[in-house]
Amino acid sequence: MVDDEEQDETNRNRFVGARHDDPVPGSPKIELAARLVREIDPTIRVTPVRASLISKEAFAAVSQADWVFGCFDEDGPRSILNELCAAYAKDYVDIASDVPEAGVYGGRICVAWQGGGCLHCLDVLDPRDVEAYLSTDTEKAGRAAIYGVPVDALRETGPSVSPINGVVAALAATEFMVAVTGMREPQRLINYYGHVPKLTTAKPKPDCYYCTAIRGKPEDADAERFLRMPQLREQRLKKVR
């Protein structure tokens, strides 16, 4: 598990495993998650890595994994992890939930599995957000809202989206289980529209650069170039301070 953030008051009501007496500040999210896993089954080996995605520790963890699950608020790190997993031929499940406007809510599961579809060729990334994340050192427009709710309106608590998160997490776990057991191929993209409610799926595009040209070719991809971009580390440090 890789994360560099601590629990705070704005996300206490949606972080599964957090308790009322966990100190804020002073409770790294990865430690809270590791505690929850160990309480479910103490024989599970958990390795918490307190680091951001843009770190040698995170890149090493991804390159050594069998499957990778990503849960980001921004498309910039999603794009980086998508490319990193493609370069090292790692199956990647991206999980997102969203409240884009009042009364509208849902989420998305994207499964990049064995080179057959990814976040890029399934068109789930906003290229403007990705470009802004990579090219500037300022706070991003996407960070002005959390799950679609303006930060200024949150006060001491954030949106309670645990039920939405639970739905998309369960859908992601199901696609992982059917893929890893060979029951069937996973759906590459599932969109959950909770306010309707309905689910839709989509097919990947052929000849995707990430799924074909660089998959399993870390030297050609050079995903480690993101580690050489100081603005990515600097902006992350500003956020977690």
Disulfide bonds with the S-S distance in Angstrom:
none
